[in-house]
Amino acid sequence: MLALAANVALFAQQHAELLPYADFEQWAVRYIKESGIIGGNTAVLYAVAPTDTIRENKPFKYGTKGNIWSVSNAYAKVSGVEKGSGTLRPEYRDKANGYCCRLDSKLETVTALGFIDIRVLVSGTLFTGRNIEPIRTQKDPYQNIDFGVPFTRRPVALRYDYKAKISPENTILIAKGFSKPKKVAGHAEGQILVVLQKRWEDAEGNLYAERVGTGFERIVSDQNEWVNDHDVPIFYGDMTQTDIYKKYNLSMGLCLPMRATNSKGKIVPVKEVGWAPVGTQPTHIIINMASGYHEAFVGYDGNTLWIDNVKLVYE
């Protein structure tokens, strides 16, 4: 009885704060006219952002008007050929909750003159930071991504509503561009990741960070009904000393392929050099919610993750 009372008291002390635009009731919609050589269609791309309609082939400016989110949707212009790629969009949930964010993993193709030139597997991803457009090449998918936003607080959990459709097959698809896609053994799962970092920059513009906190979860199977107020706890300190750390799971460790913009305006790698002592104040937060967890252009064509009401929980 005393333990139950203590748990109730702790819960009562916690409060959750909705992140900007994370009820997904506001969206910018973009109409991208694709080049005639690949069919001349109009791609419709969405961004979690203040309500807007854009009918022009131009880069979208993420990080304005207090918005912290970027998305996997992208406007590409490669060798003069323009294309839109869309794996994330709004979807009506119900009268009480309005719209949610739908993230799909799917095979994107570029066809020129009747021949398939490029096939890439793209996982729908919602993350804090900026996607710098236009995309010029598929060779280095991280060179255009500025991961993370300034943040100095210490939440205890990430809270959100979700449902999911996850393939039961033990295969994944590798589709990285001009080579033929191939299936290999594996399982594609949804992933939720929260990383708190303390960053600094040296005189040459190199970025470094200590890992302050980590929250992590895999969504491994279908969840057909909405799960509301689901919490992913954030662990502070060295995760390798806990029983929740998995060596094979790179997302938990200090080797994530993250980049960010330095003071010179250049996107450079963020080199995580170690685990910050408990009590360290972060400078940045990275939240990454995706329908697949593998490296870029690897996953399962058909996975879907629905996300709504993303909050941070504080004591």
PAZAPA-4460 file (N, C-alpha, C; in steps of 0.05 Angstrom, whole numbers, plus 32768, in hexadecimal, padded with zeros to 4 digits):
% residues 315
    n_x    n_y    n_z   ca_x   ca_y   ca_z    c_x    c_y    c_z   seq   type   mol
   8011   7FE8   8000   8000   8000   8000   8011   8019   8000     1      M     A
   8027   8019   8010   8039   8030   8010   8046   8034   7FF5     2      L     A
   804F   801D   7FE9   805B   801F   7FCE   8048   802B   7FBA     3      A     A
   802F   8022   7FBB   801A   802D   7FA8   8016   804A   7FAD     4      L     A
   8015   8053   7FC6   8012   806F   7FCC   8029   8080   7FC1     5      A     A
   8042   8074   7FC4   8059   8083   7FBA   8059   8086   7F9C     6      A     A
   8050   8071   7F8E   804E   8072   7F70   803A   8086   7F67     7      N     A
   8023   8087   7F75   800E   809A   7F6F   8018   80B7   7F73     8      V     A
   8027   80BB   7F89   8031   80D5   7F8F   8045   80DE   7F7A     9      A     A
   8057   80CB   7F70   806A   80D1   7F5C   805D   80D9   7F42    10      L     A
   8048   80C9   7F3A   8039   80CF   7F22   802C   80EA   7F23    11      F     A
   8022   80F1   7F3A   8014   810B   7F3D   8028   8122   7F3A    12      A     A
   8042   811D   7F40   8055   8133   7F3E   805E   8137   7F21    13      Q     A
   805A   8124   7F10   8062   8126   7EF4   804E   8137   7EE4    14      Q     A
   8059   8145   7ED0   8048   8153   7EBE   8054   8151   7EA2    15      H     A
   8042   8151   7E8E   804B   814E   7E72   8045   8167   7E63    16      A     A
   8058   816F   7E51   8055   8187   7E41   8056   817F   7E24    17      E     A
   8041   8187   7E15   803F   8182   7DF8   8055   8191   7DEA    18      L     A
   8064   8184   7DD8   8078   8191   7DC8   806B   81A2   7DB2    19      L     A
   8079   81B6   7DA8   806D   81C8   7D93   8064   81B8   7D7B    20      P     A
   804B   81BD   7D73   803F   81B1   7D5B   803B   8193   7D5D    21      Y     A
   803F   8187   7D75   803F   816A   7D78   8024   815F   7D7D    22      A     A
   800F   816F   7D7B   7FF4   8163   7D79   7FEC   815E   7D5C    23      D     A
   7FFD   8167   7D4A   7FFB   8162   7D2D   7FE1   816C   7D21    24      F     A
   7FD9   8183   7D2B   7FC1   8191   7D20   7FC9   81A6   7D0B    25      E     A
   7FE3   81AC   7D09   7FEC   81BF   7CF5   8000   81B2   7CE3    26      Q     A
   7FFD   81B8   7CC9   800F   81AC   7CB5   8013   81C1   7C9E    27      W     A
   802B   81C0   7C94   8030   81CE   7C7A   802F   81B9   7C64    28      A     A
   8020   81C0   7C4F   801E   81AE   7C38   802D   81BA   7C20    29      V     A
   803D   81AA   7C13   804D   81B3   7BFD   8046   81A4   7BE4    30      R     A
   8045   81B2   7BCD   803F   81A5   7BB4   8059   81A8   7BA3    31      Y     A
   8066   8191   7B9E   8080   8191   7B8F   807B   8186   7B73    32      I     A
   807F   8196   7B5F   807D   818E   7B43   8096   817F   7B3B    33      K     A
   8093   8165   7B36   80AA   8155   7B2F   80B2   8158   7B12    34      E     A
   80CB   8153   7B0C   80D5   8157   7AF1   80C8   8145   7ADD    35      S     A
   80C5   814F   7AC4   80B7   8140   7AAF   80C5   8126   7AA9    36      G     A
   80DF   8125   7AAC   80EE   810C   7AA5   80E7   80F5   7AB7    37      I     A
   80DC   80FB   7ACF   80D3   80E5   7AE1   80B5   80E4   7AE3    38      I     A
   80A7   80F1   7AD1   808A   80EF   7AD0   807A   8108   7AD3    39      G     A
   8087   811D   7ADF   807A   8136   7AE2   8062   8137   7AF5    40      G     A
   8061   8125   7B08   804B   8125   7B1B   804F   813A   7B30    41      N     A
   803B   813F   7B40   803C   8152   7B56   803D   8142   7B70    42      T     A
   8052   8144   7B7F   8055   8136   7B99   804A   8149   7BAF    43      A     A
   803B   813D   7BC1   8030   814C   7BD8   8040   8144   7BF1    44      V     A
   804E   8158   7BFC   805F   8153   7C14   8054   8163   7C2B    45      L     A
   8055   8157   7C43   804C   8164   7C5B   8063   8169   7C6E    46      Y     A
   8060   817E   7C7E   8073   8184   7C93   8064   818B   7CAC    47      A     A
   806D   8181   7CC3   8061   8189   7CDD   806A   81A6   7CE2    48      V     A
   8058   81B9   7CDF   8060   81D5   7CDF   8047   81E6   7CE0    49      A     A
   804A   8201   7CE3   8033   8212   7CE2   8024   820F   7CC7    50      P     A
   800A   8210   7CC8   7FF9   820B   7CB1   8002   821D   7C99    51      T     A
   8006   8210   7C82   800F   821F   7C6B   800A   820D   7C52    52      D     A
   8008   821A   7C3B   8006   820C   7C21   801B   8218   7C0F    53      T     A
   802D   8207   7C04   8043   8210   7BF4   8041   8202   7BD8    54      I     A
   803E   8212   7BC3   803C   8207   7BA8   8054   8211   7B98    55      R     A
   806B   8208   7BA1   8084   8210   7B94   809A   81FC   7B9B    56      E     A
   80AB   81F7   7B88   80C2   81E5   7B8C   80D8   81F4   7B99    57      N     A
   80D7   81F5   7BB4   80EC   8204   7BC3   80F1   81F5   7BDD    58      K     A
   8109   81F9   7BE8   810F   81EC   7C02   80FC   81F6   7C18    59      P     A
   80F5   81E3   7C29   80E4   81EA   7C40   80F7   81F2   7C57    60      F     A
   80F0   8208   7C65   8101   8211   7C7B   80F6   8206   7C95    61      K     A
   8104   81F2   7C9F   80FD   81E7   7CB9   8109   81F8   7CCF    62      Y     A
   80FD   81F6   7CE7   8107   8203   7CFE   80FE   8220   7D01    63      G     A
   80E8   8228   7CF4   80DE   8243   7CF6   80C5   8244   7D08    64      T     A
   80BF   825B   7D12   80A6   8260   7D22   80A3   824C   7D39    65      K     A
   80BA   8247   7D46   80B9   8236   7D5E   80B6   8219   7D59    66      G     A
   80B8   8210   7D3F   80B4   81F4   7D39   80CE   81E5   7D3C    67      N     A
   80CD   81CE   7D49   80E5   81BE   7D4F   80E7   81A6   7D3C    68      I     A
   80D3   81A0   7D2C   80D1   8187   7D1E   80DB   8189   7D01    69      W     A
   80E6   8173   7CF8   80EB   816E   7CDC   80E1   8152   7CD5    70      S     A
   80E0   814C   7CBB   80D4   8133   7CB2   80E4   8126   7C9C    71      V     A
   80DE   810D   7C96   80EC   80FF   7C81   80E3   8107   7C65    72      S     A
   80CC   8115   7C63   80C3   811F   7C49   80D8   8132   7C3E    73      N     A
   80DD   8131   7C24   80F3   8142   7C1A   80EF   8149   7BFD    74      A     A
   80F8   8161   7BF6   80FA   816A   7BDA   8116   8166   7BD1    75      Y     A
   8119   8156   7BBB   8134   8150   7BB0   8137   815D   7B95    76      A     A
   8150   8165   7B90   8157   8170   7B76   8173   8165   7B70    77      K     A
   8173   8150   7B60   818C   8142   7B5A   8192   8145   7B3C    78      V     A
   81A8   8151   7B36   81B0   8156   7B1A   819A   8163   7B0A    79      S     A
   818C   8176   7B17   8177   8185   7B0A   815C   8177   7B0A    80      G     A
   815A   815E   7B13   8141   8150   7B14   8134   8153   7B2F    81      V     A
   811B   815D   7B2F   810D   8163   7B48   80F9   814E   7B4F    82      E     A
   80F8   8146   7B69   80E6   8132   7B72   80DE   8137   7B8F    83      K     A
   80C6   812E   7B97   80BE   812F   7BB3   80BB   8113   7BBE    84      G     A
   80C4   810F   7BD6   80C2   80F5   7BE4   80B2   80F9   7BFD    85      S     A
   809C   80E9   7C00   808B   80ED   7C17   8085   80D3   7C26    86      G     A
   808E   80D1   7C3F   8089   80B9   7C4F   807B   80C0   7C6A    87      T     A
   8072   80D9   7C6C   8065   80E2   7C85   804F   80F5   7C7E    88      L     A
   8038   80F2   7C8B   8021   8104   7C85   800D   8104   7C9C    89      R     A
   7FFB   8118   7C9C   7FE6   8119   7CB0   7FD1   8104   7CAA    90      P     A
   7FC4   80FA   7CBF   7FAD   80E8   7CBB   7F99   80ED   7CD1    91      E     A
   7F80   80EE   7CCA   7F6B   80F4   7CDE   7F68   80DC   7CF0    92      Y     A
   7F68   80E2   7D0A   7F67   80CD   7D1F   7F4A   80C9   7D29    93      R     A
   7F3F   80DD   7D35   7F23   80DD   7D3F   7F1C   80F9   7D47    94      D     A
   7F03   80FC   7D4E   7EF8   8117   7D55   7F06   8122   7D6E    95      K     A
   7F0C   8112   7D81   7F18   811B   7D9A   7F35   8124   7D96    96      A     A
   7F44   8116   7D85   7F60   811B   7D82   7F68   8129   7D68    97      N     A
   7F56   812C   7D55   7F5C   8139   7D3C   7F70   8128   7D2C    98      G     A
   7F86   8135   7D23   7F99   8128   7D11   7FB0   811D   7D21    99      Y     A
   7FBD   8109   7D15   7FD6   80FD   7D1F   7FEA   80FE   7D09   100      C     A
   8002   80F4   7D0E   8018   80F2   7CFB   801B   80D5   7CF2   101      C     A
   801A   80D0   7CD8   801D   80B5   7CCE   8039   80B3   7CC0   102      R     A
   8048   809E   7CC8   8063   809A   7CBD   8063   807F   7CAF   103      L     A
   806B   807E   7C95   806B   8066   7C85   8087   8060   7C7C   104      D     A
   808E   8046   7C7B   80A6   803D   7C6E   809E   8033   7C52   105      S     A
   80AB   803D   7C3D   80A4   8035   7C22   80BB   8038   7C0F   106      K     A
   80B8   802A   7BF9   80CC   802A   7BE4   80C6   8041   7BD1   107      L     A
   80D9   8055   7BD0   80D6   806B   7BBD   80E5   8065   7BA4   108      E     A
   80D9   806B   7B8D   80E6   8066   7B73   80E7   807F   7B63   109      T     A
   80FC   8081   7B53   80FF   8096   7B3F   8102   8089   7B24   110      V     A
   80EF   808F   7B12   80EF   8082   7AF8   80F5   8098   7AE3   111      T     A
   8108   8093   7AD2   810F   80A5   7ABD   810E   8097   7AA2   112      A     A
   80FF   80A2   7A8F   80FD   8098   7A74   80F5   807B   7A73   113      L     A
   80E3   8073   7A86   80D9   8058   7A87   80EA   8044   7A95   114      G     A
   8101   804C   7AA0   8112   803A   7AAE   8114   8042   7ACB   115      F     A
   8115   802F   7ADE   8118   8035   7AFA   8136   803B   7AFF   116      I     A
   813C   8053   7B07   8158   805A   7B0C   8160   8058   7B29   117      D     A
   814D   8060   7B3B   8154   8060   7B57   813D   8054   7B67   118      I     A
   8143   8043   7B7B   8130   8039   7B8E   813C   803B   7BAA   119      R     A
   812E   8049   7BBC   8138   804C   7BD7   8121   8046   7BEA   120      V     A
   8128   8038   7C00   8115   8032   7C15   8117   8049   7C2A   121      L     A
   8100   8056   7C2E   8100   806D   7C40   80ED   8067   7C57   122      V     A
   80F6   806B   7C70   80E5   8068   7C87   80DA   8083   7C90   123      S     A
   80C0   8084   7C95   80B5   809D   7C9E   80C1   80A5   7CB9   124      G     A
   80CA   80BE   7CBB   80D9   80C6   7CD3   80D1   80E3   7CDB   125      T     A
   80CC   80E6   7CF4   80C6   8100   7D01   80DD   8105   7D15   126      L     A
   80EA   811C   7D12   8101   8121   7D24   8104   813F   7D2A   127      F     A
   8111   8144   7D41   8117   8160   7D48   8131   8168   7D39   128      T     A
   812F   817F   7D2B   8146   8189   7D1C   813D   8194   7D01   129      G     A
   814F   8193   7CEE   8149   819F   7CD4   8153   818C   7CBD   130      R     A
   8142   818A   7CA9   814A   817C   7C90   8150   8192   7C7C   131      N     A
   8169   8194   7C73   8172   81A9   7C61   816D   81A1   7C44   132      I     A
   815B   81AF   7C37   8154   81AA   7C1B   8161   81BD   7C08   133      E     A
   8163   81B6   7BEE   815A   819D   7BE2   816E   8186   7BE7   134      P     A
   8165   816E   7BE5   8177   8157   7BE6   8185   8154   7BCC   135      I     A
   819F   8152   7BCC   81AF   8151   7BB3   81B9   8135   7BAB   136      R     A
   81B9   8123   7BBE   81C3   8108   7BB9   81B8   80F4   7BCD   137      T     A
   81B6   80DB   7BC6   81AE   80C7   7BD9   81C6   80B8   7BE6   138      Q     A
   81DE   80C0   7BDE   81F6   80B2   7BE8   81FB   80B6   7C05   139      K     A
   81F6   80CD   7C10   81FA   80D3   7C2C   81E1   80DF   7C38   140      D     A
   81CF   80CF   7C42   81B5   80D9   7C4B   81B5   80EB   7C63   141      P     A
   81CC   80EC   7C72   81CD   80FC   7C8A   81DA   8117   7C86   142      Y     A
   81E5   811C   7C6E   81F3   8135   7C6A   81E1   814D   7C6A   143      Q     A
   81C7   8149   7C66   81B4   8160   7C66   81A3   8162   7C7F   144      N     A
   81AB   8153   7C94   819A   8152   7CAC   81A9   815F   7CC4   145      I     A
   819C   8173   7CD0   81A5   8181   7CE8   8195   8176   7CFF   146      D     A
   81A1   8162   7D0E   8193   8154   7D23   8193   8164   7D3D   147      F     A
   817B   8166   7D49   8179   8171   7D64   8173   818F   7D64   148      G     A
   8168   8197   7D7B   8161   81B3   7D80   816B   81BB   7D9C   149      V     A
   8170   81D5   7DA1   8179   81DD   7DBB   8164   81D6   7DD1   150      P     A
   816F   81CC   7DE7   815D   81C2   7DFD   816E   81BF   7E16   151      F     A
   8164   81C9   7E2D   8174   81C9   7E45   8166   81BC   7E5D   152      T     A
   814F   81AF   7E59   8140   81A3   7E6F   8146   8185   7E72   153      R     A
   813B   8179   7E87   8141   815D   7E8C   8127   814D   7E90   154      R     A
   8119   8146   7E7B   8100   8137   7E7D   8105   811B   7E86   155      P     A
   80F1   810E   7E91   80F4   80F2   7E9A   80E9   80DE   7E86   156      V     A
   80DA   80E7   7E72   80CE   80D5   7E5E   80C4   80E5   7E46   157      A     A
   80C2   80D6   7E30   80B4   80E0   7E18   8098   80D2   7E18   158      L     A
   8083   80E1   7E15   8068   80D6   7E15   805A   80DB   7DFB   159      R     A
   804C   80C7   7DF0   803E   80CA   7DD7   8028   80B5   7DD4   160      Y     A
   8016   80BA   7DC1   8002   80A6   7DB9   800C   8098   7DA0   161      D     A
   8005   807E   7D9C   800F   8071   7D84   7FFE   8059   7D7D   162      Y     A
   7FFF   8051   7D64   7FF7   8037   7D5B   800A   802F   7D44   163      K     A
   800B   8016   7D3C   8020   800D   7D29   8017   7FF5   7D19   164      A     A
   8023   7FF4   7D01   8021   7FDC   7CF0   803E   7FD4   7CE9   165      K     A
   8046   7FBE   7CF4   8062   7FB5   7CF1   8062   7F99   7CE4   166      I     A
   8072   7F96   7CD0   8074   7F7C   7CC1   807D   7F66   7CD4   167      S     A
   806F   7F4E   7CD2   8079   7F37   7CE2   808F   7F28   7CD3   168      P     A
   8095   7F2F   7CBA   80A9   7F21   7CAB   80C5   7F26   7CB6   169      E     A
   80D6   7F12   7CB5   80F1   7F14   7CBE   8104   7F1B   7CA6   170      N     A
   80FB   7F2F   7C96   810B   7F38   7C80   810A   7F57   7C7F   171      T     A
   811F   7F63   7C75   8120   7F7F   7C70   812A   7F84   7C54   172      I     A
   8124   7F9C   7C4A   812C   7FA3   7C2F   8143   7FB7   7C2F   173      L     A
   8157   7FB2   7C20   816D   7FC5   7C1C   816A   7FD1   7C01   174      I     A
   8164   7FEB   7C00   8160   7FF9   7BE6   816D   8015   7BE9   175      A     A
   8185   8017   7BDE   8196   802F   7BE2   819B   803F   7BC9   176      K     A
   818C   803A   7BB4   8190   804B   7B9C   8190   803C   7B82   177      G     A
   81A7   803C   7B75   81A9   8031   7B5A   81AA   8012   7B59   178      F     A
   81B4   8006   7B6F   81B6   7FE9   7B6F   819A   7FDD   7B74   179      S     A
   8197   7FC4   7B6C   817D   7FB6   7B6F   8177   7FB1   7B8C   180      K     A
   815F   7FB8   7B96   8158   7FB3   7BB2   815A   7F95   7BB8   181      P     A
   8161   7F8E   7BD1   8163   7F72   7BD8   8159   7F6E   7BF4   182      K     A
   814D   7F57   7BF9   8142   7F4F   7C13   8158   7F3F   7C22   183      K     A
   815A   7F45   7C3C   816C   7F36   7C4D   815E   7F30   7C67   184      V     A
   8169   7F1F   7C77   815D   7F18   7C91   815E   7F30   7CA3   185      A     A
   8149   7F32   7CB3   8147   7F49   7CC6   812A   7F4E   7CCC   186      G     A
   8125   7F61   7CDE   810A   7F69   7CE5   8109   7F87   7CE7   187      H     A
   80F7   7F93   7CD8   80F3   7FB0   7CD9   80E0   7FB8   7CEE   188      A     A
   80E8   7FCA   7D00   80D8   7FD2   7D17   80D7   7FF0   7D19   189      E     A
   80C2   7FFB   7D25   80C1   8017   7D2A   80D3   801E   7D41   190      G     A
   80DC   8037   7D42   80EE   803F   7D57   80E9   805B   7D61   191      Q     A
   80EB   805E   7D7C   80E9   8078   7D89   8103   807D   7D97   192      I     A
   810F   8094   7D93   8129   809A   7D9F   8129   80B6   7DA9   193      L     A
   8133   80BA   7DC2   8137   80D4   7DCE   8154   80D6   7DD6   194      V     A
   8163   80EA   7DCE   817F   80EE   7DD6   8182   810A   7DE0   195      V     A
   818D   810D   7DF8   8194   8127   7E03   81B3   8129   7E03   196      L     A
   81BD   813F   7DF8   81DA   8142   7DF5   81E3   815D   7E02   197      Q     A
   81FB   815D   7E0B   8209   8176   7E11   821E   817A   7DFB   198      K     A
   821A   818E   7DEA   822B   8192   7DD3   823E   81AA   7DD7   199      R     A
   8255   81A9   7DC9   8267   81BF   7DC7   8276   81BF   7DAD   200      W     A
   8283   81D4   7DA6   8291   81D7   7D8C   82AD   81E1   7D91   201      E     A
   82C0   81D6   7D81   82DC   81DF   7D83   82E1   81F6   7D70   202      D     A
   82F9   81FF   7D6F   8300   8217   7D5F   82FE   8211   7D41   203      A     A
   8300   81F8   7D39   82FE   81F0   7D1D   82E2   81EB   7D14   204      E     A
   82CF   81ED   7D26   82B3   81E8   7D1F   82A9   81CC   7D22   205      G     A
   82BA   81BA   7D2E   82B2   819F   7D34   829F   819E   7D4B   206      N     A
   828A   818E   7D4A   8277   818C   7D5F   827B   8172   7D6F   207      L     A
   8279   8175   7D8A   827C   815E   7D9C   8264   815E   7DAF   208      Y     A
   8260   8147   7DBC   824A   8145   7DCF   824F   812F   7DE3   209      A     A
   8244   8133   7DFB   8241   811E   7E0E   8224   8116   7E0E   210      E     A
   821F   80FC   7E12   8203   80F2   7E13   81F9   80F6   7E30   211      R     A
   81E5   8106   7E33   81D9   810C   7E4D   81C3   80F8   7E54   212      V     A
   81B1   80F4   7E41   819A   80E2   7E46   8192   80D3   7E2D   213      G     A
   8185   80BC   7E31   817D   80AB   7E1B   8162   809E   7E21   214      T     A
   814F   80A0   7E0E   8136   8091   7E0F   8133   8081   7DF6   215      G     A
   812A   8069   7DF8   812B   8057   7DE1   8115   8042   7DE2   216      F     A
   8108   803D   7DCB   80F5   8027   7DCA   80F1   801E   7DAE   217      E     A
   80ED   8004   7DAA   80E7   7FF8   7D90   80C9   7FEF   7D91   218      R     A
   80BC   7FF4   7D7B   80A0   7FEA   7D77   80A2   7FD2   7D64   219      I     A
   809E   7FBA   7D6F   80A6   7FA2   7D61   808F   7F93   7D54   220      V     A
   8076   7F9B   7D5A   805F   7F8D   7D4E   8047   7FA0   7D4B   221      S     A
   8032   7F96   7D3E   801A   7FA6   7D39   800E   7FB0   7D54   222      D     A
   8005   7FC8   7D53   7FF4   7FD3   7D68   7FDC   7FE1   7D5A   223      Q     A
   7FC6   7FD2   7D58   7FB0   7FDA   7D48   7F9F   7FF0   7D54   224      N     A
   7F9E   7FF1   7D6F   7F8F   8005   7D7D   7FA2   801A   7D89   225      E     A
   7F98   8032   7D8B   7FA9   8048   7D96   7FB1   8042   7DB3   226      W     A
   7FCA   8046   7DB9   7FD5   8046   7DD4   7FDA   8063   7DDC   227      V     A
   7FCC   806D   7DF0   7FCF   8088   7DF8   7FE2   808C   7E0F   228      N     A
   7FEF   80A3   7E0F   8001   80AA   7E26   8016   8095   7E2B   229      D     A
   8023   808B   7E16   8038   8077   7E19   8052   8085   7E20   230      H     A
   8060   807C   7E34   8079   8088   7E3D   8092   8078   7E35   231      D     A
   80A6   8086   7E2B   80C1   807B   7E27   80D3   8089   7E3C   232      V     A
   80DC   807B   7E51   80EC   8088   7E65   8107   8091   7E5A   233      P     A
   8111   80A7   7E65   812B   80B2   7E5D   813F   80AB   7E73   234      I     A
   8155   809D   7E6B   8169   8095   7E7E   8180   80A8   7E7D   235      F     A
   818A   80B1   7E95   81A0   80C4   7E97   81B9   80B5   7EA0   236      Y     A
   81D0   80BB   7E92   81E9   80AF   7E99   81F1   8099   7E85   237      G     A
   8204   8088   7E8E   8210   8074   7E7D   81FD   805C   7E7B   238      D     A
   81F1   8059   7E63   81DE   8043   7E5F   81EC   8027   7E5E   239      M     A
   8205   8027   7E58   8213   800D   7E56   8215   7FFF   7E71   240      T     A
   8210   800D   7E86   8211   8001   7EA1   81F6   7FF7   7EAB   241      Q     A
   81E2   7FF6   7E99   81C7   7FEE   7EA1   81BF   7FD5   7E91   242      T     A
   81AA   7FC8   7E9B   81A1   7FAF   7E8D   8190   7FB5   7E75   243      D     A
   818A   7FCF   7E70   817A   7FD6   7E59   818B   7FDC   7E40   244      I     A
   81A5   7FDE   7E44   81B7   7FE3   7E2D   81BC   7FCA   7E1D   245      Y     A
   81BA   7FCD   7E03   81BF   7FB6   7DF0   81D6   7FBE   7DDE   246      K     A
   81EC   7FAF   7DDE   8203   7FB6   7DCE   81FD   7FB7   7DB1   247      K     A
   81EB   7FA5   7DA8   81E5   7FA3   7D8B   81D4   7FBA   7D82   248      Y     A
   81C8   7FC9   7D95   81B6   7FDF   7D8D   81C5   7FF9   7D8C   249      N     A
   81CE   8001   7D74   81DE   8019   7D71   81D0   8032   7D7A   250      L     A
   81B5   8032   7D79   81A6   804A   7D80   81AA   8051   7D9E   251      S     A
   81B1   803D   7DAE   81B5   8043   7DCB   81D1   804E   7DD0   252      M     A
   81E4   8048   7DBE   8200   804F   7DC4   8208   806A   7DBA   253      G     A
   8223   806E   7DB9   822E   8088   7DB3   8238   808A   7D96   254      L     A
   822C   807B   7D84   8236   807A   7D68   8220   8081   7D54   255      C     A
   820D   8092   7D5C   81F7   8099   7D4A   8202   80AC   7D34   256      L     A
   81F9   80A8   7D1B   8203   80B9   7D05   81F5   80D4   7D04   257      P     A
   81FA   80E4   7D19   81EC   80FE   7D1C   81FE   8115   7D12   258      M     A
   81F2   8128   7D06   8200   8140   7CFD   81F0   8159   7D06   259      R     A
   81FD   8170   7D06   81F0   8188   7D0F   81FF   81A0   7D03   260      A     A
   81F2   81B7   7D03   81FE   81CF   7CF8   8210   81DD   7D0D   261      T     A
   8229   81E2   7D05   823B   81F0   7D17   8238   820E   7D15   262      N     A
   8248   821D   7D23   8246   823A   7D23   824D   8247   7D09   263      S     A
   825A   8238   7CF7   8262   8242   7CDD   824C   823C   7CC8   264      K     A
   8236   8230   7CD1   8220   822A   7CBF   8224   8210   7CAF   265      G     A
   8237   81FF   7CB6   823C   81E7   7CA8   8232   81CF   7CB8   266      K     A
   8226   81BB   7CAA   821D   81A3   7CB7   8235   8190   7CBA   267      I     A
   823B   8188   7CD3   8252   8177   7CD9   8249   8161   7CEC   268      V     A
   8259   814B   7CEE   8252   8136   7D01   8252   8140   7D1E   269      P     A
   8241   8135   7D2E   8241   813A   7D4B   824F   8121   7D57   270      V     A
   8266   8124   7D62   8276   810E   7D6D   8270   810B   7D8A   271      K     A
   8261   80F6   7D91   825C   80F1   7DAE   8274   80E4   7DBA   272      E     A
   827F   80F1   7DCF   8299   80E8   7DDA   8296   80D9   7DF4   273      V     A
   827D   80D7   7DFF   827A   80C8   7E18   825F   80CE   7E25   274      G     A
   825B   80C1   7E3C   8242   80C4   7E4B   8246   80DB   7E5F   275      W     A
   8234   80ED   7E60   8236   8104   7E72   822F   80FB   7E8F   276      A     A
   823D   8107   7EA2   8236   8100   7EBE   8219   8106   7EC4   277      P     A
   820D   80F6   7ED6   81F1   80FA   7EDE   81EE   8116   7EEA   278      V     A
   81DA   8125   7EE1   81D6   8140   7EEA   81DE   8155   7ED6   279      G     A
   81EC   814D   7EC0   81F4   815F   7EAB   81DC   816C   7E9D   280      T     A
   81DD   8186   7E98   81C8   8193   7E8A   81CD   8190   7E6C   281      Q     A
   81B9   8187   7E5D   81BC   8185   7E40   81BC   81A0   7E32   282      P     A
   81C5   81A0   7E19   81C2   81B7   7E08   81B0   81B2   7DF0   283      T     A
   81AC   8198   7DE9   819B   8191   7DD2   818B   8177   7DD7   284      H     A
   8175   8176   7DC9   8164   815D   7DCA   815F   8154   7DAD   285      I     A
   8161   813A   7DA9   815A   812D   7D90   8144   8119   7D96   286      I     A
   812D   811D   7D89   8117   8109   7D8A   8114   80FE   7D6E   287      I     A
   8115   80E4   7D6B   8112   80D7   7D51   80FD   80C1   7D53   288      N     A
   80E8   80C4   7D43   80D2   80B0   7D43   80CF   80A6   7D26   289      M     A
   80D2   808C   7D22   80D4   8082   7D07   80C6   8067   7D03   290      A     A
   80BD   8062   7CEB   80B0   8048   7CE5   80C4   8032   7CDF   291      S     A
   80DE   8038   7CE0   80F3   8024   7CDD   810C   802D   7CEC   292      G     A
   811C   801B   7CF5   8133   8022   7D06   814E   801D   7CF8   293      Y     A
   814E   8011   7CE1   8168   800B   7CD4   8175   8024   7CC9   294      H     A
   818D   8020   7CBE   819A   8036   7CB0   818A   8040   7C99   295      E     A
   8191   8056   7C8E   8182   8062   7C77   8180   804E   7C60   296      A     A
   8168   804D   7C54   8162   803D   7C3C   8160   801F   7C42   297      F     A
   815C   8019   7C5C   8158   7FFD   7C64   813F   7FFB   7C76   298      V     A
   812E   7FE8   7C70   8116   7FE5   7C81   8102   7FD2   7C74   299      G     A
   80E8   7FD7   7C7A   80D3   7FC6   7C6F   80BE   7FD7   7C61   300      Y     A
   80B9   7FD2   7C48   80A5   7FE1   7C38   8089   7FDA   7C42   301      D     A
   807D   7FEB   7C52   8062   7FE6   7C5C   805E   7FEB   7C7A   302      G     A
   8074   7FEE   7C89   8071   7FF5   7CA5   8064   8011   7CA8   303      N     A
   8053   8014   7CBC   8047   802E   7CC2   8045   8033   7CE0   304      T     A
   804B   804B   7CE7   804A   8054   7D03   8039   806D   7D04   305      L     A
   8025   806E   7D17   8015   8085   7D1B   801C   8092   7D36   306      W     A
   8021   80AC   7D37   802A   80B9   7D4F   8018   80D2   7D54   307      I     A
   8013   80D7   7D6E   8003   80EF   7D75   800B   80F8   7D91   308      D     A
   8006   8112   7D95   8009   811F   7DB0   8023   8119   7DBE   309      N     A
   8039   8122   7DB1   8054   811C   7DBB   805A   8131   7DD1   310      V     A
   8062   8126   7DE9   8067   8137   7E00   8081   812F   7E0E   311      K     A
   808B   8141   7E1E   80A1   813A   7E31   8096   813B   7E4D   312      L     A
   809E   8127   7E5D   8094   8125   7E78   80AA   812E   7E8C   313      V     A
   80A1   813E   7E9F   80B4   8149   7EB3   80AA   8142   7ECF   314      Y     A
   80BD   8140   7EE2   80B6   813D   7EFE   80B5   8158   7F0C   315      E     A
***
